[in-house]
Amino acid sequence: MMLAANASKASAAVDTSGLSLEADSAILMDAETGQVLYQNNADEALPPASMTKMMTEYLVYKAITEGKLSWDQVITVQENAALQIGSRVFLAEGDKHTVEELYKAMAIGSANDATVQLAETVGGSEEAFAKLMNDTAKELGMNDSHFINSTGLDRADMPEKYQPTSIEGETVMSAKDSATLARHIILTYPDFLDIAKIQSFKFRPTDKDPVVNWDWMLESNKNVTNFKKFAYPGVDGLKTGHTSKAGNCFTGTALQNGTRLIAVVMGVPGDTNDGQRFLETAKLFDYGFNNFEKKTLVEAKSTIVDHETLKVKKGAHKSVPVVTATDISALLPKGKTVEVTVNEVTPVADPLPAPIKQGDKVGTATYSYTDPATQEIVNATVDLIASEDVKKAGWFKLLMRAIGDFFSGLFNGIVDLF
C-alpha cells in the first residue's frame, strides 16, 4: 500500500498553538505511510549540517547489503579524511580500520573523518560520492536537496585540495527531505537503528574516552545524569547536526505502541550544548503521540462496490472476484473520522488472461480522503488480488462460448433493426 499527499502547507484542524516551536523549519511524519502530521516551512532548503550524513549512512549501508563492502573489511585512511576538521575520531593517513568501526564513528559520533573515508571507499572520491548523493536524492523524491560533500561541512571548511570543482554551491536539505530520507533508511534498512541507538563505544581500545552518541533523546539515556532531561520514550535514532550557518538541527524517530514517528527541526537557536533542539523535537513527538491515533480506513480483503469482479479472457469463468490485498490506515486526530472514496480501479490487464490463482495481484485501487489534520487530499493506492482461482477454459468451452457470443450479437443486431 502506498500513500501520496498533495503538497501544501499545514492548516491544522487540531490545535497546534501549544507547540510554539523555536525552529526555522520543522516537520512531523508517520514513518509507515509518509503521512505528514505537522509542517512549518518544511519545503525550504536550508543548511542541514551533519544531518547530511544520513545520506552517506544510507549509501554505505546500501553498498554493504549489495556486497560491495563488508563490515569487517579493513580500510586504509587517506589524506582527505585525515585533514577533516570538526567532529572527528582523529584519523591519521595510513591508519587502518574496519568498515564497521568507521560506520559507528559516523553514525554515533558524527565523525567527519570517518564519514569522508567511507564516502571515498564507496565513490572513489568524495566528489564522485557527492554526485551519487544527488542522484539518489532525486530517486527518493528529495526535491529540495543539494549535496557537495558527504559530511555537511561548509565548502570553506573542507580541505582546500578536496573542495568540489564540478558541483557548485553549498549543501542544503529541507526538513521534509530530511524526514523522507530518514523514512527510507528506517524502512529499507531497519537494522540501522541498532547502530543509531548505541549510547557510546570505544573507537580504539586504547582511547581514554568513548565516542558518545550526540542523540541525547535516546530512551536509553533516561538514567544518564547529563541526558535524562532530554531522554524520550521510544527514541532510537537518528541524526544531529550543527554549524554556525545551520544552527542546531535534529532528525529524530520514536516508536510507541506500534506507531513510529519521524520529527525534524532545523535552525534551532542557542548553544549546541544546551540541548534545545531536543526539547523542540519533544514538542513534536508529544503533539503526534498525544493527539493522533492510527485508524483503519479500508479493511484488508474488502470488496469494492461496483468493482466486485474484473473481466477474464479464456477462463472457465468470464470474471474473477477481487478484494483488497492489504488495509489502508492513517493517523487521524483522536475522535475524528474521514470519508473514503474510490477514485480508480485499474486491472493489470483488461481483460485478465486465465489462468488466475487465488491471491494473484490483478489490479490496483486508488482511494482518496481529506486529511483532517492538514486538509490535504490524500491518495492511497492498494493492490487488488483474486479471491478465487479461475482455470483456463478448454477448447470446447471456448468454442461454445464463441458460438453463443456470435448468435447473441446477431440476435441483438436483428432486434436493433426493428
C-alpha positions in Angstrom: 0.0 0.0 0.0 1.3 3.4 -0.9 0.2 6.9 0.3 0.9 10.1 -1.5 -0.3 13.5 -0.3 -0.6 16.7 -2.4 2.0 19.2 -1.2 0.6 22.2 0.7 1.3 24.0 4.0 -0.3 22.5 7.1 -3.6 24.0 8.2 -4.2 22.0 11.3 -7.7 21.0 12.4 -6.4 20.1 15.8 -4.8 22.8 18.0 -1.1 23.3 17.3 -0.7 26.6 19.0 0.7 24.9 22.1 3.8 23.8 20.0 5.4 27.2 19.9 8.4 25.8 18.1 11.7 27.7 18.1 13.0 26.5 14.7 13.4 27.8 11.2 11.6 24.8 9.9 10.0 21.6 11.2 8.0 18.5 10.2 6.4 15.5 11.8 5.8 12.4 9.7 4.4 9.0 10.2 7.2 6.6 9.3 4.9 3.8 8.0 3.0 5.8 5.4 4.9 9.1 5.0 1.8 11.0 6.2 2.6 14.5 7.4 1.1 15.4 10.7 2.6 18.8 11.1 4.8 21.0 9.0 6.1 24.6 9.1 8.4 25.9 6.4 9.2 22.3 5.7 10.0 22.7 1.9 12.7 25.4 2.3 16.2 24.2 1.5 18.4 25.0 4.5 21.9 24.1 5.6 21.4 20.6 7.3 24.9 20.4 8.8 25.7 16.8 9.9 22.2 15.6 9.1 23.8 15.3 5.6 25.5 12.2 6.9 22.1 10.3 6.8 22.6 10.1 3.0 26.1 8.8 3.5 24.9 6.3 6.0 22.1 5.2 3.6 24.5 4.7 0.6 27.2 3.0 2.6 24.6 0.6 4.1 23.3 0.0 0.6 26.8 -0.8 -0.6 27.2 -3.3 2.3 23.9 -5.0 1.6 24.8 -5.3 -2.1 28.1 -7.0 -1.2 30.3 -4.1 -2.4 31.6 -3.7 1.1 31.7 -5.9 4.2 31.5 -4.8 7.8 34.9 -6.5 8.6 36.6 -5.1 5.5 39.8 -3.1 6.6 40.1 0.4 5.1 43.3 2.4 4.9 42.8 6.0 5.8 43.6 8.5 3.0 44.7 12.2 3.1 41.2 13.8 2.7 39.8 12.0 5.7 42.9 12.8 7.8 42.6 16.6 7.0 39.0 16.9 8.2 38.0 19.3 11.0 35.1 19.5 13.4 33.7 16.4 15.0 36.1 13.5 14.3 37.9 10.5 15.7 41.3 11.9 14.7 42.2 9.5 11.9 45.7 9.7 10.6 46.7 9.0 7.0 47.7 5.3 6.8 45.6 4.2 9.8 43.6 1.0 9.2 40.1 0.5 10.5 37.2 -1.8 9.6 34.1 -0.5 7.8 32.1 -1.2 11.0 34.4 0.9 13.1 34.2 3.8 10.7 30.5 3.4 10.3 29.9 3.6 14.1 32.1 6.6 14.3 30.0 8.3 11.7 26.5 7.2 12.9 27.2 7.6 16.6 29.9 10.3 16.9 29.1 12.2 13.7 32.9 11.9 12.8 33.7 13.9 9.7 36.9 12.0 9.1 35.3 8.5 9.2 32.4 9.8 7.0 34.8 11.0 4.3 36.8 7.8 4.3 33.7 5.7 3.9 32.5 8.0 1.1 35.8 7.8 -0.8 35.7 4.0 -0.4 32.3 3.8 -2.0 32.6 6.5 -4.6 36.3 6.6 -5.4 36.4 10.2 -4.4 34.3 12.4 -2.1 33.2 14.5 -5.1 32.1 11.4 -7.0 30.2 10.3 -3.9 28.5 13.7 -3.7 27.2 13.2 -7.2 25.9 9.8 -6.2 24.2 11.5 -3.2 22.5 14.0 -5.6 21.4 11.2 -8.0 20.0 9.2 -5.1 18.1 12.3 -3.7 16.3 12.6 -7.0 15.4 8.9 -6.9 14.0 9.2 -3.4 11.9 12.2 -4.3 14.0 14.7 -2.3 13.3 17.7 -4.4 14.8 20.4 -2.2 18.2 19.0 -1.5 21.7 19.5 -2.9 24.9 17.9 -1.7 28.5 19.0 -2.2 30.2 16.6 0.2 29.5 13.6 2.5 29.6 15.5 5.8 27.5 18.6 5.6 30.5 20.9 6.3 30.5 24.2 4.5 32.7 24.4 1.4 35.1 26.7 3.2 35.6 24.2 6.0 36.6 21.4 3.6 40.3 20.8 2.9 41.0 23.2 0.0 42.6 20.5 -2.1 39.4 18.4 -1.9 36.8 21.0 -2.4 34.5 20.0 -5.3 35.1 21.7 -8.7 32.2 20.1 -10.6 29.5 20.7 -8.0 28.5 24.3 -7.2 27.0 25.9 -4.1 26.6 24.5 -0.6 24.9 21.6 0.8 21.2 22.2 1.6 18.2 20.0 2.5 14.7 20.7 3.5 13.1 19.4 6.7 10.7 17.4 4.5 13.5 15.9 2.5 15.3 15.0 5.7 12.2 13.2 7.0 11.8 11.5 3.7 15.5 10.3 3.8 15.1 9.1 7.4 12.0 7.2 6.4 13.8 5.4 3.5 16.6 4.4 5.9 14.2 3.0 8.5 12.0 1.1 6.1 14.8 -0.2 3.8 17.5 -0.9 6.5 15.6 -1.2 9.8 18.8 -2.8 11.4 20.4 0.6 11.0 18.7 1.7 14.2 20.6 -1.0 16.1 23.7 1.2 15.5 22.0 4.6 15.8 20.8 3.8 19.3 24.2 2.8 20.7 24.9 5.2 23.6 28.7 5.1 23.3 31.6 3.0 22.2 35.4 2.9 22.2 36.7 3.6 18.7 40.1 2.3 19.7 40.7 0.0 22.6 43.4 2.5 23.8 41.2 5.6 23.7 40.7 7.2 27.1 37.2 8.4 26.4 34.5 6.7 24.4 32.6 8.2 21.4 29.3 9.4 22.9 26.1 9.5 20.9 25.1 13.1 20.0 21.5 12.0 20.2 20.6 12.9 23.8 17.0 12.0 23.2 17.7 8.2 23.2 15.3 6.5 25.6 18.3 4.6 27.0 19.6 7.9 28.4 16.8 8.1 30.9 19.1 7.2 33.7 22.1 9.2 32.5 22.6 12.2 34.7 23.6 14.7 31.9 20.9 13.5 29.4 17.9 12.2 31.3 16.0 15.6 30.9 16.2 15.0 27.1 15.5 11.3 27.0 12.2 10.5 25.3 10.2 7.2 25.4 10.8 5.2 22.2 13.6 7.3 20.6 16.2 5.1 19.0 17.7 7.5 16.4 18.6 9.3 14.2 21.0 12.2 13.4 22.0 15.6 14.8 23.6 18.5 13.0 25.3 21.8 13.9 27.2 24.5 12.1 27.2 28.3 12.6 25.2 28.6 9.4 22.8 25.8 10.1 22.2 26.4 13.7 21.1 23.3 15.7 19.3 20.6 13.7 18.0 17.2 14.5 16.2 14.3 12.8 14.7 12.0 15.4 12.5 9.0 15.4 10.4 7.4 18.2 8.4 4.2 18.3 5.4 4.0 20.7 2.6 1.4 20.7 3.4 0.3 17.2 3.5 3.8 15.7 6.8 5.2 14.6 7.1 9.0 14.1 9.9 11.0 12.4 10.5 14.6 13.6 12.8 17.1 12.1 13.8 20.5 13.4 16.2 22.9 11.7 17.7 26.2 12.6 17.1 25.9 16.3 18.8 28.8 18.1 21.1 28.6 21.1 24.2 26.8 22.0 24.8 23.2 20.9 25.3 22.1 24.5 22.0 23.5 25.8 20.0 20.6 24.1 17.3 23.0 22.9 16.9 21.1 19.6 15.8 18.0 21.6 13.3 19.9 23.6 11.8 21.3 20.4 11.7 17.8 19.0 9.9 16.5 22.1 7.2 19.1 21.4 6.6 17.5 18.0 6.6 13.9 19.4 4.2 14.9 22.2 1.9 16.5 19.6 1.9 13.4 17.5 1.6 10.7 20.1 -0.9 12.7 22.3 -3.3 13.9 19.5 -3.3 11.2 16.9 -4.4 7.6 16.7 -4.0 5.0 14.0 -7.3 4.0 12.3 -8.0 1.5 9.6 -9.8 3.3 6.7 -10.2 0.3 4.4 -10.0 -3.3 5.7 -7.9 -5.9 4.0 -9.9 -8.3 1.8 -12.6 -5.7 1.3 -14.7 -5.7 -1.9 -15.3 -2.5 -3.8 -18.8 -1.6 -4.7 -19.4 -1.8 -8.5 -15.9 -3.3 -8.9 -16.5 -6.7 -7.1 -15.1 -8.5 -10.2 -12.8 -8.0 -13.1 -13.2 -9.4 -16.6 -11.2 -12.6 -17.6 -10.5 -13.9 -21.1 -10.2 -17.5 -22.0 -11.1 -18.6 -18.5 -13.6 -21.1 -17.1 -15.4 -18.1 -15.9 -15.7 -14.7 -17.6 -14.8 -12.8 -14.4 -12.9 -13.2 -11.1 -14.0 -11.8 -7.7 -11.4 -9.4 -6.3 -10.6 -7.9 -2.9 -8.0 -5.5 -1.4 -4.7 -7.1 -0.6 -3.9 -5.0 2.5 -5.7 -2.5 4.6 -5.3 1.3 4.4 -4.6 3.0 7.6 -3.8 6.6 8.7 -3.1 8.6 11.7 -6.1 10.8 12.5 -6.7 13.3 15.2 -8.3 11.5 18.1 -12.1 11.4 17.7 -12.0 12.3 14.0 -13.3 10.2 11.2 -12.9 10.6 7.4 -15.0 9.6 4.4 -13.0 7.5 1.9 -14.0 7.3 -1.7 -12.7 5.1 -4.6 -11.2 7.2 -7.4 -10.0 4.5 -9.8 -9.8 0.7 -10.2 -7.1 -0.4 -12.7 -6.7 -4.1 -13.7 -3.2 -5.2 -14.7 -4.8 -6.3 -18.0 -8.3 -5.8 -19.4 -9.5 -8.5 -19.6 -7.2 -10.5 -17.4 -5.7 -13.6 -19.0 -6.6 -17.0 -17.5 -5.4 -19.0 -15.5 -5.6 -16.9 -12.3 -4.7 -18.2 -8.9 -6.3 -17.1 -5.6 -4.0 -14.3 -4.2 -2.6 -13.2 -7.6 -2.3 -9.4 -8.0 -4.9 -8.5 -10.6 -5.0 -4.7 -10.3 -4.9 -1.7 -8.0 -7.5 0.6 -6.4 -6.9 4.2 -5.5 -8.8 5.7 -2.7 -8.9 9.3 -1.6 -9.8 11.3 1.6 -9.2 14.7 3.1 -6.7 14.6 6.0 -8.4 16.3 8.9 -5.1 17.4 10.3 -3.7 19.2 7.3 -6.7 19.5 5.0 -4.7 17.9 2.2 -6.2 15.4 -0.3 -4.5 12.1 0.3 -4.5 9.4 -2.4 -3.9 5.8 -1.2 -3.3 3.0 -3.6 -3.7 -0.6 -2.6 -3.3 -3.8 -4.6 -6.3 -5.9 -5.6 -6.0 -9.7 -5.5 -8.1 -12.6 -6.8 -10.2 -14.2 -4.1 -10.8 -17.3 -6.2 -9.0 -19.5 -8.8 -10.0 -19.1 -12.4 -8.8 -22.0 -14.5 -8.2 -21.7 -18.2 -11.2 -22.9 -20.2 -10.9 -25.9 -22.5 -11.1 -25.5 -26.3 -14.7 -26.9 -26.5 -16.0 -24.5 -23.9 -14.3 -21.6 -25.7 -15.8 -22.8 -28.9 -19.3 -23.0 -27.5 -18.8 -19.5 -25.9 -17.7 -18.1 -29.2 -20.7 -19.5 -31.0 -23.0 -18.2 -28.2 -21.5 -14.8 -28.4 -21.9 -14.8 -32.2 -25.6 -15.7 -32.1 -26.2 -13.3 -29.3 -24.6 -10.5 -31.3 -26.5 -11.5 -34.4 -29.8 -11.5 -32.4 -29.1 -8.1 -30.9 -28.3 -6.8 -34.3 -31.7 -8.0 -35.7 -33.6 -6.6 -32.8 -32.0 -3.2 -33.4 -33.4 -3.2 -37.0 -36.9 -3.0 -35.6 
